[in-house]
Amino acid sequence: MLPFALLLGAMALAPACAPGWWRRHYAKISLGLGAVTAGWYAFARQDWPSLGAAAHEYLGFIALVGSLFVVSGGIHIGVRGAATPGKNVLFLLGGALLANLLGTTGAAMLLIRPWLQLNQSRIAAHHIVFFIFIVANVGGCLTPIGDPPLFLGYLQGVPFWWVAKNCWPMWLLGVGLLLGIFYAIDRKHFRQTPTAPVAPAADRKQWRVAGLKNLFFLAIILGAIFAPSPWREGLMLAAAAGSYFTTPKTVHAANGFDFHPIQEVAILFAGIFATMIPALAWLDQHAATLLGGNPSPAIFYWGTGGLSSALDNAPTYLGFLSALRGVSGTESMAALLRSHAPHILAISIGAVFFGAATYIGNGPNFMVKAIAEQNGVRMPSFLTFVLKYTLPWLLPVLVIVWLAFLRTK
C-alpha cells in the first residue's frame, strides 16, 4: 500500500509546496506509482483478476464522467445580472435537486460555468467549494442516478426508490445546513466586496441556453447507465463523440471548453484506482473482523465516510457493503434490507456526503476545480481545502447528521 500512501501524500502536499513542479510532473507521479502497483499484481503476485477488476471499474468511471463532461460542455447557459447571496442559495438548491436527475457529475459540469458567470464580479474560492459540497456531492443522495456509490448499490439489489424513501431526511438536513452556512459566508463577502458598475439594460446578458440538442446525447448517457458492460461504456463514448462533433464551435468557445480538466482527472484517477487495489483488498479481508459481531450504523457511517474522503467513494461503498454481508452472514440484499437497513443507510449517506471532504472523494470534484482554475479562480490546495473548508464547515454538518439520524440506531 506504499504507492497509494505516496500518491495521496503528493496530491495533498505538492500543489501547495511546489505548485509549478506538480503541474509539470503530476502525470509521471500518478502513472508511475500506479504502474508500480500494477506491475506488482501482474508479475509478482500474478493476480490478474484483481488487476482486471480495477481496470474495468476505472474504464466505467472515466467513461461516465468523461462523457458527461463532453456533453455538458456542449450546452451553454447564459446568465443575466450579478448574483446576490439569496440568488446564489436558490441556484445551489436547484443544482442539488438537478443532481438527482443528471447525477452529480452531469449537474456539476452543466452548472459550473453559469455559476462562474453569475458570480464573476466577486468570484471567490468559497463559491467553488460550496458548489462542490452541495451540487457535486451531498445533493445527489436521493436517487441511484445521483451518485456512483448509490448506482452500485442499485446494481447490487437496492430498490431504485429505497434511496429516496430513506435518505430524504438526511438530504434535507445536510443541504439545508450547507446552504445556511454558505449564505452567511457569502453575505459577509457580498458586503465587503465593492459593487461592480451596473451595465445598461441593453448590454446585460440575458438568460439563454444554446446547444439544447445535447440533451438527446445526455439522455443516451443516462439510459446507458442501466445497460450491461461493455454496451454501457460504448454508448456513453458514442454519445460523447456525437455531441463533440455536432456542437457548434461557438458554443464550445462560449464555455471555454477544452479537454484539460478531464485529462487531469483521467490521469490522477488512473493512479488512484491502481494504487488502491491493495487498500481495498485489505478492507475486504479484515473489515468484518475489525467491525466486530454487532457493529452500530455509526461505525459504518464514519468508516465508509472516512475512507470515501481518501479513496474514491464508489469502491469504498462496495467494500463496506461486502463487510456488512460478512457481519450479517447473508448475501441476499432483500434479507440484508430487512435486518440491517440502518447500516445500508449509513453506508449510503457516508459515501455520498463524505465524498465532498477532499478533491479525490468524488469524480466531479477535480473537474470543478480545474474548470474554476481555468477561469482564474484561485482554488485552495488539497490540504488547504481540508483545513480551511472541510473541517470548519463540512465536518459539523456531518456530525449533526450523525447525531440526528444514526447515533442511537
N, C-alpha and C positions, 0 to 999 in steps of 0.2 A: 504493500500500500504506500510505499515511499514516493513513487512518482505522483500519486494523487495528492499527497500532502505537499509536495514541492510545487505542483501546479496551483493548488489553492493559495499557497503562500506567495507565489509570484503574482497571481492575479490580485491579491489583497495589497501587496506592498509595492510592487514595481511601478504601477501607474502613478503612485504618489511620490515615491523616492527617485525614480528615474523615468519620467514620462516619455522623453524622446527615445531612450533606449528601448523601452517597452513597445512603442509604436513600430519601431524598426524590426524587432526580433520576436514579437509575441507569437507569430506563426511558427517559427522554428522551435520555440519552447514548448508550445502546446502540442504540436505534431510530433516533436522529438520525444517528449515524455510519454505520449500516447503510444508511440512506436516501441518504447522500452517495454511497457506492459503487454502490448500485443505480441511482441516477439517472445516474451517470457511464456505467455499462454500457448503460443503456436509451437515453439521449438523445445522449450524446457519441459513444460507440462503436457504438451501435445493435447491441450484441451480445446479442440476446435469447436465443440458445441457452445461453450461459453462465449468464445470469440464471435461465433456466428450470430448468437442471440443478441449480443451487444451491437453488432453491425446492423442487424435487422431493425433494432429499436432506434438506432441513430438515423438510419435512412428514412424510417417512418416519421420520425420527429422533424428532420430537416425538410422532407417533402411537404409536410403540413405547414410549418412556419414559413418556408420559402415560398410556397405557392400563395399563401395568404398575403405575404409581403408584396409579391409582384402584382397580384390582382388589386389589392387596396391602393398600391401606388399608381394605378390607372384611374382612380376615382379622385377627383379634385373637388373639395368643398371650399368655396369662397365664403369669407365671413364679412360681417359689417360691424363697424364701430369698435370700441375698446371695451374690454371686459371689466366689470366690477366684481368684487368678491361674491355678490349674490348670483350674478350670471355664471361665474365660474363654478359655483356649487351646483347649479342646475345642469351645467354641461357635464360635470363629472358624474352626477346622478344618472343622467341619460346614458353615459358611457358604461356605467355599472350595469344598467339594465340591458344594454345592447350586447354586452359581453356574453350574456347567456344565450343569445341568438347566433352570434357570429364567432363565439369563442373569444378568449382574452387576446389571442394573437390578432384575429381579424379586427376586433373593435379597436385595439391599440393602434394597429397600423392604419386604420381608416381615419381615426380621430386625432392622432398626434400632430399632424400638420395643421389642421384647423385650430387645434389648441394653441400651437405656437403662434399662429397668425392672430388669434384672438387676443393674446397677451403680449404681442410683440413690443408694445410701448414700454412694458415694465417686466419683461420675462426674467424669471429668477429660478434658481435650482429647485426651490420648494414646489414650483408649479409642475416640474417634471417628476419629482419624487412622489408626490401625492397622486399624480396620474398613474405612475407605476403601481403604487399601493392599491388604488381603487379600480381603475379600468383594466390594468394588465394582470390583476390577481384577485383580490377579495371579491370584486363584483361578479366574478364568473362562477359562483358556487351553487347556482340554482338548477343547472341542467348538466347532463353529461357532455353536451357540446361546449359548455362554458370553459372547462379547463381540462388539459390532458389527463391528470390523475382520475378525474371523475369519469372520463370516457373509458379509461382502462377498467374502472370498476364496473361500468355498464357491460363491457365485453366479458367480465368475469361473472356476470349474472345479477348485478344490482339492477332492479327495475328502473326504467327511464324516469318515472315521476317520483320515485322514492326520494331522490335528492331534493327536489323542490319541496316536497311534503315535509321533510325532516330538517332541512338546512335553512329554511327561510327565517326563523327567528335569529340565528347566528348572522345571516346575511344582513338583516335589518339593523341589528345592533352594531356589527362591525362597520358597515358602510356608513351608518348614521354617525358613529363616533368619529370616524376618519373625516367625514365631511365637516363636522363641527370643529375639529382641530384645524383643518385646512382653512375654514372660514376665519377663525381667529387669527391665524398667521397671515393670511392674505389681506385681511382688513388692516392689520398693522402695516404691512408692506405698502398697501394702497395709499394709506395716509402719509407715509414717509416718502413716497415717490413723487417727484414733480409731475404735474399734469401735462401731458403732451398737448400741443395745439390741436384744436378740433378742425378737421378738414371740412371744406364746404360740402354740403349735402350731395352735390353732383359728383364730387370726387371720391366719395366714400365707396368702398367695395360693398356690393350687395351680396346677400346670402344667395349662393348659386351652387349647383352641382354639375360637374362635367364628367363624362366617362361612365354614364349610367349603364351602358351595355355590359360593363364589367360585372354587374350584379348577376348576369347569366353565368359567368365563369365562377363567381363566388358561390352560386347555388350548386354548381357541379362539385366544387371542393367540399361543401358541407354534405352533399349527398354521398360523396366518395368515402366519407368517414365511416359509413356503415357497410362498405364493400370489403370483401376479403382481400388480403395481401396476395399478390402484388398489384391487383387491379386498383386498389385504393391509391397507392403511390403513383401508378401510371396515370390515372385520371387526374390527380392533383397536378402533376407535372404538365400534362397536356393542357389543362385549364390555364396554368401559368404561362405556357408558351403562347396559347391563343390570345390571352389578354395582352401580353407584351407586344406581340406583332400587330395587333389590331388597334391598340390605343394610339391616338394621335400624339405626335411628339410634343405638341403644345401642352397637353395635359401632363406628361412626364416633366416637362420643363417647369410648369407651374408648381408642381410638387417638389421640385429639386430632386427628382428620383435618380438614384444610381444604385449599384449593387454592393457598395461598400458595407452598409450595415449588415446585410445578410451574409456577406463574405466573412465578416468578423465573427458573427455568431457561428457559422458553419465550422470555422477553424477552431475556435475555442471549445465548442461543444464536442468536436471530434476528439480532442484531447481529454475532455471530461468523461465522455462515455467510455473511452478506452481505459483510462486510469481508474475509474470507479468500479470496474469489474470485480477486483478482489474485495473492495469495501462492501459491495452488495452481497457477494458470496459469503463473507463473514457474517453479515447481518442475517442472511437467510439461515445460516447454520446455527447461530448462537442466540438469536433474539428470543426464541421461546424459552430457553434456559434462563436468560438474564431477566426476562419479564416475570418469571415465576408461574405458579399454577393458577392464580386467580387475579390477574392484574386489573387495575381500575381503568376506565376510559381515559382518565387524566394522563396515565403513563403513555398510552398510545397517542394522545394529543400532543404532548410535549416531545415524545420520542420521534414521531413522524414529522412534526414541525421542525424540531431542531436539525434533523438530518436533511429535511427538504430545503433548508436555507443554505446548506453546504453542498448537497447533491442536487441534481435535477429532481423536482418533486414527483414526477411521474414514476420512475423506478422505485423511489422511496415508498410511495403508496403501495406498490406491489410487494415490496419487501415486508412491510408491516402487515399487509393483508395475509401474506403467507405465514407470518409469525402468529397471527390470530388463529388461523386454521390449525396450526400446530398446538396452540394452547387449548382450543376447543375440542380438538380431536375429530373434526369433521371437514370434509371437502365440499359439502353441499352449501351453496350460497343461500338457498331457502332456509335451511336449518340454521345457518350462521346468523341470518337476519332475525330469526325468531329468538335465538338465545343470546346474541351479542350485538344487537342493533346499536346500542350506545357506543360500543367500541368502533363499529364501522363508521358511525357518525364522527367520532373523534379523529379517526384516520383521515376522513374526507376533509373536515374543516382544517385539521393540522396541515395537510399537504397544500391546500389552496391558500390559506391565509399566510402561512409562513413562507410561501414562495415569493412573497414580496420583501422578505427580510434582506436579501442580497441581490446583486445583479445576476447571479447564476441560479437563483432559486426557481426561475421560470423562464421559458424561452423568450417571450417578448421583452423582458426587462432590458437585455443588452441592446436589442434593436431600437427601443425607445431612446436609450442613452445615446446610441450612435447617431440617430437622426437629430436629436437635440443638439449634439455637439456640432454636427454639420451646419446647423442653423445658428451657430455662435453662442450657444448656452454653455456656460462653464459648469460642467457637471462634477459632483463630488467623486473622489476616488472610491475604490471598493471599500477601504477601511473607513473613510470619512462618511460614506453612505450609512454604514452600520452605526458609527459612533454619534453622528450628528442627527440622524433621522430615525433609524430603526429603533435604537434603544430608548430615546426620549419620547417618541411619538407612536410608533407601531407597537412596541412591547406592552405598554399599558393597555392598549386595546385588546391584545392577545390574552393578557391576564384577566381582564374584565369578562371576556367571552368565556374563558375557563371557569371563573368564579360563578358566572350566571347559569351556565348550562352543563358543565362537565365535572365539576369538583365533587359533587355529592352522589353521582350516579354509580 
